[in-house]
Amino acid sequence: MATIENGTGPTELAAELRKMPDEGLIAQSFVQQGAVHAVSWLMANGCTEERAAEMLASLRVNAKLIRAEALLRGKPDLFHEDQTEFQ
């Protein structure tokens, strides 16, 4: 069975989540639900390389906009570039 690589197992992740402030936990929930939605949408609609590339391109545009807004607000950016395996 394939898994999403997150660097930790369920026990370690549970411990990390317990230490998070509420804002961090909410952010993690958004991230996980976004991933669940994306994968389930692909399963329901068919995952072709073209479709996945379109989704990735859209996500990259969104990520760029988020980084720009964070910069305008003077907030530190967690990711200076997209974290992808596929270019």
KOLNU-487438 format. One record per residue: residue number from 0; residue in one letter; x, y, z of N, C-alpha, C in turn. Coordinates in steps of 0.001 Angstrom, whole numbers, plus 500000, padded with zeros to 6 digits. Layout:
REM KOLNU-487438
+-----+------+--------+--------+--------+--------+--------+--------+--------+--------+--------+
: seq : type :    npx :    npy :    npz :   capx :   capy :   capz :    cpx :    cpy :    cpz :
+-----+------+--------+--------+--------+--------+--------+--------+--------+--------+--------+
: NUM :    A :      X :      Y :      Z :      X :      Y :      Z :      X :      Y :      Z :
...
+-----+------+--------+--------+--------+--------+--------+--------+--------+--------+--------+
END
This chain:
REM KOLNU-487438
+-----+------+--------+--------+--------+--------+--------+--------+--------+--------+--------+
: seq : type :    npx :    npy :    npz :   capx :   capy :   capz :    cpx :    cpy :    cpz :
+-----+------+--------+--------+--------+--------+--------+--------+--------+--------+--------+
:   0 :    M : 500841 : 498826 : 500000 : 500000 : 500000 : 500000 : 500887 : 501238 : 500000 :
:   1 :    A : 500512 : 502228 : 499201 : 501260 : 503483 : 499134 : 500854 : 504391 : 500289 :
:   2 :    T : 501792 : 505173 : 500747 : 501503 : 506136 : 501805 : 502073 : 507492 : 501410 :
:   3 :    I : 501547 : 508537 : 502004 : 502097 : 509877 : 501833 : 503291 : 509982 : 502773 :
:   4 :    E : 504435 : 510315 : 502214 : 505635 : 510445 : 503026 : 505574 : 511746 : 503822 :
:   5 :    N : 505565 : 511638 : 505128 : 505555 : 512849 : 505954 : 506689 : 512848 : 506966 :
:   6 :    G : 507582 : 511899 : 506852 : 508751 : 511883 : 507713 : 508557 : 511229 : 509065 :
:   7 :    T : 507313 : 510949 : 509430 : 507061 : 510325 : 510721 : 505972 : 509279 : 510569 :
:   8 :    G : 505873 : 508431 : 511545 : 504794 : 507462 : 511585 : 503636 : 508027 : 512388 :
:   9 :    P : 502537 : 507287 : 512470 : 501355 : 507778 : 513188 : 501624 : 508138 : 514646 :
:  10 :    T : 502436 : 507353 : 515347 : 502711 : 507632 : 516760 : 503480 : 508933 : 516911 :
:  11 :    E : 504505 : 509116 : 516069 : 505300 : 510341 : 516130 : 504470 : 511556 : 515742 :
:  12 :    L : 503632 : 511396 : 514697 : 502790 : 512500 : 514269 : 501813 : 512886 : 515373 :
:  13 :    A : 501203 : 511913 : 516027 : 500268 : 512195 : 517118 : 500954 : 512998 : 518223 :
:  14 :    A : 502182 : 512644 : 518545 : 502928 : 513371 : 519576 : 503220 : 514803 : 519129 :
:  15 :    E : 503578 : 514975 : 517863 : 503841 : 516317 : 517340 : 502573 : 517160 : 517361 :
:  16 :    L : 501448 : 516559 : 516999 : 500184 : 517291 : 516976 : 499782 : 517751 : 518378 :
:  17 :    R : 500047 : 516926 : 519387 : 499706 : 517294 : 520762 : 500467 : 518539 : 521217 :
:  18 :    K : 501652 : 518759 : 520674 : 502481 : 519901 : 521058 : 502118 : 521182 : 520309 :
:  19 :    M : 501350 : 521071 : 519240 : 501055 : 522225 : 518383 : 500073 : 523187 : 519035 :
:  20 :    P : 500288 : 524475 : 518789 : 499260 : 525438 : 519200 : 498016 : 525224 : 518325 :
:  21 :    D : 496898 : 525755 : 518768 : 495641 : 525578 : 518035 : 495757 : 525992 : 516575 :
:  22 :    E : 496432 : 527104 : 516311 : 496571 : 527596 : 514939 : 497304 : 526589 : 514059 :
:  23 :    G : 498324 : 525961 : 514615 : 499077 : 524951 : 513871 : 498230 : 523729 : 513575 :
:  24 :    L : 497436 : 523326 : 514551 : 496561 : 522170 : 514354 : 495515 : 522454 : 513280 :
:  25 :    I : 494962 : 523661 : 513294 : 493989 : 524050 : 512274 : 494659 : 524048 : 510896 :
:  26 :    A : 495863 : 524588 : 510812 : 496581 : 524605 : 509535 : 496842 : 523183 : 509039 :
:  27 :    Q : 497231 : 522289 : 509935 : 497457 : 520899 : 509552 : 496176 : 520258 : 509029 :
:  28 :    S : 495055 : 520593 : 509648 : 493772 : 520067 : 509200 : 493463 : 520532 : 507783 :
:  29 :    F : 493704 : 521811 : 507493 : 493490 : 522326 : 506137 : 494380 : 521607 : 505128 :
:  30 :    V : 495635 : 521438 : 505476 : 496573 : 520773 : 504572 : 496141 : 519341 : 504285 :
:  31 :    Q : 495796 : 518611 : 505330 : 495391 : 517215 : 505154 : 494108 : 517107 : 504336 :
:  32 :    Q : 493137 : 517970 : 504616 : 491883 : 517902 : 503867 : 492082 : 518310 : 502413 :
:  33 :    G : 492993 : 519231 : 502165 : 493320 : 519588 : 500780 : 493905 : 518407 : 500033 :
:  34 :    A : 494792 : 517680 : 500693 : 495390 : 516496 : 500066 : 494351 : 515404 : 499858 :
:  35 :    V : 493496 : 515181 : 500861 : 492431 : 514180 : 500735 : 491524 : 514541 : 499563 :
:  36 :    H : 491149 : 515802 : 499476 : 490271 : 516241 : 498389 : 490934 : 516023 : 497029 :
:  37 :    A : 492187 : 516427 : 496906 : 492881 : 516309 : 495625 : 492992 : 514856 : 495169 :
:  38 :    V : 493401 : 513979 : 496064 : 493563 : 512571 : 495698 : 492212 : 511927 : 495406 :
:  39 :    S : 491201 : 512238 : 496217 : 489885 : 511642 : 495980 : 489273 : 512178 : 494689 :
:  40 :    W : 489510 : 513438 : 494364 : 489006 : 514007 : 493116 : 489647 : 513304 : 491930 :
:  41 :    L : 490949 : 513069 : 492014 : 491635 : 512355 : 490930 : 491089 : 510938 : 490781 :
:  42 :    M : 490835 : 510283 : 491898 : 490290 : 508924 : 491832 : 488902 : 508915 : 491195 :
:  43 :    A : 488082 : 509905 : 491506 : 486727 : 509965 : 490969 : 486699 : 510384 : 489508 :
:  44 :    N : 487670 : 511196 : 489078 : 487644 : 511770 : 487742 : 488703 : 511215 : 486801 :
:  45 :    G : 489534 : 510339 : 487303 : 490589 : 509755 : 486479 : 491875 : 510551 : 486580 :
:  46 :    C : 492927 : 509871 : 486871 : 494225 : 510531 : 487031 : 495067 : 510293 : 485790 :
:  47 :    T : 495093 : 511288 : 484925 : 495994 : 511247 : 483782 : 497171 : 512161 : 484087 :
:  48 :    E : 498251 : 511981 : 483395 : 499402 : 512850 : 483613 : 499034 : 514296 : 483295 :
:  49 :    E : 498245 : 514507 : 482246 : 497838 : 515864 : 481871 : 496995 : 516510 : 482973 :
:  50 :    R : 496046 : 515778 : 483503 : 495177 : 516309 : 484562 : 495992 : 516626 : 485815 :
:  51 :    A : 496871 : 515725 : 486195 : 497704 : 515960 : 487373 : 498621 : 517162 : 487154 :
:  52 :    A : 499168 : 517307 : 485946 : 500029 : 518450 : 485640 : 499244 : 519759 : 485717 :
:  53 :    E : 497991 : 519761 : 485259 : 497145 : 520956 : 485356 : 496893 : 521320 : 486812 :
:  54 :    M : 496593 : 520307 : 487630 : 496358 : 520560 : 489050 : 497621 : 521090 : 489715 :
:  55 :    L : 498768 : 520508 : 489391 : 500037 : 520952 : 489964 : 500334 : 522391 : 489556 :
:  56 :    A : 500082 : 522730 : 488299 : 500317 : 524100 : 487832 : 499431 : 525078 : 488598 :
:  57 :    S : 498170 : 524725 : 488817 : 497257 : 525578 : 489563 : 497725 : 525751 : 491006 :
:  58 :    L : 498148 : 524663 : 491626 : 498643 : 524738 : 493001 : 499890 : 525604 : 493103 :
:  59 :    R : 500754 : 525528 : 492099 : 501963 : 526348 : 492104 : 501633 : 527831 : 492001 :
:  60 :    V : 500632 : 528184 : 491193 : 500197 : 529579 : 491106 : 499681 : 530037 : 492464 :
:  61 :    N : 498840 : 529215 : 493086 : 498308 : 529555 : 494410 : 499424 : 529718 : 495433 :
:  62 :    A : 500397 : 528818 : 495419 : 501513 : 528894 : 496364 : 502309 : 530182 : 496162 :
:  63 :    K : 502495 : 530571 : 494910 : 503223 : 531808 : 494613 : 502462 : 533016 : 495164 :
:  64 :    L : 501137 : 533019 : 495001 : 500322 : 534114 : 495532 : 500376 : 534169 : 497057 :
:  65 :    I : 500349 : 533009 : 497692 : 500436 : 532952 : 499162 : 501783 : 533488 : 499627 :
:  66 :    R : 502875 : 533097 : 498955 : 504204 : 533599 : 499328 : 504272 : 535122 : 499169 :
:  67 :    A : 503680 : 535644 : 498091 : 503700 : 537091 : 497857 : 502925 : 537823 : 498956 :
:  68 :    E : 501769 : 537301 : 499337 : 500972 : 537934 : 500403 : 501709 : 537874 : 501740 :
:  69 :    A : 502346 : 536740 : 502021 : 503120 : 536621 : 503268 : 504241 : 537645 : 503294 :
:  70 :    L : 504891 : 537851 : 502168 : 505963 : 538836 : 502075 : 505420 : 540248 : 502320 :
:  71 :    L : 504276 : 540568 : 501718 : 503660 : 541884 : 501942 : 503329 : 542112 : 503409 :
:  72 :    R : 502956 : 541050 : 504107 : 502600 : 541159 : 505522 : 503812 : 541095 : 506441 :
:  73 :    G : 504982 : 540862 : 505869 : 506181 : 540760 : 506678 : 506258 : 539481 : 507483 :
:  74 :    K : 505564 : 538455 : 507017 : 505550 : 537163 : 507710 : 506601 : 536248 : 507093 :
:  75 :    P : 507226 : 535452 : 507913 : 508206 : 534515 : 507355 : 507527 : 533477 : 506465 :
:  76 :    D : 508200 : 533139 : 505413 : 507685 : 532137 : 504485 : 508312 : 530796 : 504831 :
:  77 :    L : 507495 : 529784 : 505015 : 508013 : 528462 : 505342 : 508726 : 527816 : 504169 :
:  78 :    F : 508224 : 528056 : 502972 : 508778 : 527422 : 501780 : 509127 : 528487 : 500750 :
:  79 :    H : 510395 : 528573 : 500412 : 510835 : 529547 : 499416 : 510597 : 529031 : 498003 :
:  80 :    E : 510331 : 527752 : 497906 : 510003 : 527143 : 496616 : 509087 : 525963 : 496873 :
:  81 :    D : 508419 : 525513 : 495816 : 507480 : 524404 : 495967 : 508222 : 523110 : 496288 :
:  82 :    Q : 507591 : 522303 : 497117 : 508152 : 521027 : 497538 : 507580 : 519928 : 496643 :
:  83 :    T : 508226 : 519687 : 495530 : 507707 : 518707 : 494589 : 508781 : 517721 : 494160 :
:  84 :    E : 508331 : 516585 : 493720 : 509212 : 515590 : 493113 : 509222 : 515740 : 491598 :
:  85 :    F : 508133 : 516293 : 491077 : 507949 : 516416 : 489642 : 508151 : 517869 : 489236 :
:  86 :    Q : 508978 : 518104 : 488261 : 509207 : 519468 : 487774 : 508467 : 519636 : 486500 :
+-----+------+--------+--------+--------+--------+--------+--------+--------+--------+--------+
END
